[in-house]
């Protein structure tokens, strides 16, 4: 199949849209002492691509891979967008992106751990950090979406952190083959 003369791989996913309408109760999981989150005040395109590609490699994160550097730089330079990087023992372990361009709502645009950090219990505490950071600015609500291409713990973690499911829709993505992403057989649309 092709899109504008380009070979694409159709990928079928169920996308779940979620929203949180009030801040969570105080408490919740906390990051371990060897971990901390740093706001990337002027996140470069190169560093962002490293985070996005590394976190999303196994989960079919493809959309931002197709953006030209100038377009991605404009998003990163927008004052309504912020990139927050999780470090553990001095190296990046994950990131999240808060998008406030649709005020008064904030969207948790991207959230994930680097492969070496998956499965060590950081996810719920890191998500709690993202949620608290977003609510510190008093939005009307916080939104996020996840899909069946994401880690299987993504949706349960969002629900456990206080998000409520709004709807789930089936989408068929036209993922450019040139990206070389590993597409699991279960997601290939026939």
Secondary structure, DSSP 8 states (H G I E B T S, - for coil): -EETTEEEEEEEEEEEEEEE-S---S------TTEEEEEETT--HHHHHHHHHHHHGGGT--GGGGS-HHHHHHHHHSTTEEEEEEEETTEEEEEEEEE-TTTTEEEEEEEEE-GGGTTSS-HHHHHHHHHHHHHTT--SEEEEEEETTS-THHHHHHHHTT-EEEEEEEEEEEEEGGG-----GGGB--
